[in-house]
Amino acid sequence: HFQYDADTAYMRRMWPVIQRHLAWEKRNYDPDGDHLYDAYCCIWASDALYYNGGAVTHSSAYNYRGNKLAARIAALIGEDPEPYRSEADAILKAIDQRLWLPEKGTWAEYQDGMGLKRTHEHPAVWSIYTPIDCGACTPKQAFEATRYIDEHIPHIDVEQTGYQTIATSDWLPYSWSINNVAAAEVMHTAL
């Protein structure tokens, strides 16, 4: 909304809401302060996603963008943008260091928060398009990640059309909302 409207009076009125929300996200989803965020109810598929306190690509990308935009708003309304700029920079650095998989040319779905802290190296499409949408990548990373979709996400023939659609992930065993064809996911990935 703020990107398309120059109403700084409204921005000032909403500023406390933005501050409280970003503080709530940090408190709840980054309690260890590593600048990577757990995910719960971030996306429609949350009913079947269990990250258990892990460092998640799509939720970290959302918080990168949220803090980056908060820094822009703060500067426009005379508030201090530095805490939000610093958090955005730290999130991007953490995503690049811990979740970007250069040998695969994509992001990990997440990194475990417990045990062996393994990275789950087969992202669903939302963990590919979200960092791209949020600007949490370089152009090279965006290109490589979309190639990952071409090469690793299942493509399903649409009968008698010569076209294909894609699954949301390559995860098995099948579970509702984490490995199926969802029109919105297909369209968002295409964009």
Secondary structure, 3 states (H helix, E strand, C coil): CHHHCCCHHHHHHHHHHHHHHHHHHHHHHCCCCCCCCCCCCCCHHHHHCCCCCCEEHHHHHHHHHHHHHHHHHHHHHCCCCHHHHHHHHHHHHHHHHHHEECCCCEECCEECCCCCCCEECCCCCHHHHHHHHCCCCCHHHHHHHHHHHHHHCCEEEECCCCEEEECCCCCCCCCCCCCCCCHHHHHHHHC
